Amino acid sequence: MRFRTLGLFFIAFCFIASTSLAGEKYQIDPTHSHIGFTVRHMLITKVSGKFKEFSGTIDYDEKDITKSSVLVTIKTASIDTESERRDNHLRSADFFDAENFPEITFASKKIEKRGDGYVAVGDLTMRGVTKEIALPFTILGSVKDQRSGTRIGIEASAALNRFDFGVKWDRKLDNGGLVVSEQVELILAVGATTAQQ
């Protein structure tokens, strides 16, 4: 009986080990990545911005992408729209409230195959509010990089309603429209590598 128990334990251990090693861990390379957004301004133009400080890991299973996962952390104070005055306003309590909520995070819960592409379904947390979102993405491929690691490229985009996350600054125009639209387009172009950064 003892040997049978040990045998079952060994089989279970091998199964867990093989499952955990099915994917490979990648680190997001911030110098070759972009996390940005566009938002409608006064109904007639679009303003774009980006975050300059972020990090993250991707557990990538090339053989079965649905077994992959991703975790990303963004520093809200690193927002950059090429206007210091506007950036300071965006860091304030009217928008991101960076002093009290210094990070935005996304943690995937599952990866789904939908049509010809994939969607990362997970929790986005901003201003202390967590909502499940679906983030469609495309894997652009993989290459060996100069540091003997493997590099993958991923592009993703999604439309978010900032009001859902408590970003509710809502100054209105004379015609009733918002100065800054509720909807924000999130745009990601991510390079990640297995090599040490």
Residue pairs with C-beta under 8 A, 6 or more apart in sequence:
22 61
22 63
22 64
22 67
23 59
23 60
23 61
23 67
23 68
23 69
24 59
24 60
24 61
24 62
24 150
24 194
25 57
25 58
25 59
25 60
25 194
26 57
26 58
26 59
26 60
26 150
26 152
26 192
26 193
26 194
27 55
27 56
27 57
27 192
27 193
27 194
27 197
28 54
28 55
28 56
28 57
28 58
28 72
28 190
28 191
28 192
29 151
29 191
29 192
29 193
29 197
30 53
30 54
30 55
32 191
33 54
33 188
33 189
33 190
33 191
33 192
34 50
34 187
34 188
34 189
34 190
35 50
35 51
35 54
35 72
35 74
35 186
35 187
35 188
35 190
36 48
36 49
36 50
36 51
36 186
36 187
36 188
37 48
37 49
37 50
37 184
37 185
37 186
37 187
38 46
38 47
38 48
38 49
38 184
38 185
38 187
39 46
39 47
39 49
39 162
39 180
39 181
39 183
39 184
39 185
40 46
40 180
40 181
40 183
41 47
41 179
41 180
41 181
42 173
42 177
42 179
43 173
43 175
43 177
43 178
43 181
47 81
48 81
49 79
49 80
49 81
49 82
49 90
50 79
50 80
50 81
51 74
51 75
51 76
51 78
51 79
51 80
51 104
52 75
52 78
52 79
52 80
53 74
53 75
53 77
53 78
54 72
54 73
54 74
54 75
54 78
55 72
55 73
56 70
56 71
56 72
56 73
56 190
56 192
57 70
57 71
58 68
58 69
58 70
58 152
58 154
58 190
58 192
59 68
59 69
59 70
60 68
60 152
60 192
61 67
61 68
62 142
65 111
65 113
65 118
65 139
66 110
66 111
66 112
66 113
66 118
67 111
68 108
68 111
69 108
69 111
70 106
70 107
70 108
70 120
70 122
71 105
71 106
71 107
71 108
72 105
72 106
72 107
73 103
73 104
73 105
74 103
74 104
74 105
75 102
75 103
76 91
76 96
76 97
76 98
76 101
76 102
76 103
76 104
77 91
77 98
77 102
79 87
79 90
79 91
79 96
79 98
80 87
81 87
81 90
89 95
90 96
91 97
91 98
91 99
92 98
93 99
93 100
94 169
95 167
95 169
96 104
96 126
96 127
96 167
97 127
100 128
101 126
101 127
101 128
103 125
104 124
104 125
104 126
105 123
105 124
105 125
106 122
106 123
106 124
106 125
106 133
106 135
107 122
107 123
108 120
108 121
108 122
109 121
109 122
109 123
109 132
110 120
110 121
110 122
111 118
111 119
111 120
111 121
112 118
112 119
112 121
114 136
117 136
117 137
117 138
118 136
118 137
118 138
118 139
119 134
119 135
119 136
119 137
120 134
120 135
120 137
120 156
121 132
121 133
121 134
121 135
122 132
122 133
122 135
123 130
123 131
123 132
123 133
124 130
124 131
124 132
124 133
124 160
124 165
126 165
126 166
126 167
127 165
127 166
127 167
128 166
129 164
129 165
129 166
131 164
131 165
133 158
133 160
134 158
135 156
135 158
135 186
136 156
136 157
136 158
137 154
137 155
137 156
137 188
138 154
138 155
138 156
139 152
139 153
139 154
140 152
140 153
140 154
140 155
141 152
141 153
142 150
142 151
142 152
142 153
143 150
143 151
144 150
144 151
145 151
145 193
145 195
147 193
147 195
147 196
148 195
149 193
149 194
149 195
149 196
150 193
150 194
150 195
151 191
151 192
151 193
151 194
151 195
152 191
152 192
152 193
153 189
153 190
153 191
154 188
154 189
154 190
154 192
155 188
155 189
155 190
156 186
156 187
156 188
156 190
157 185
157 186
157 187
157 188
158 185
158 186
159 183
159 184
159 185
159 186
160 183
160 184
160 185
160 186
161 182
161 183
161 184
162 168
162 182
162 183
162 184
163 182
169 180
170 178
171 178
171 179
171 180
172 178
172 179
173 179
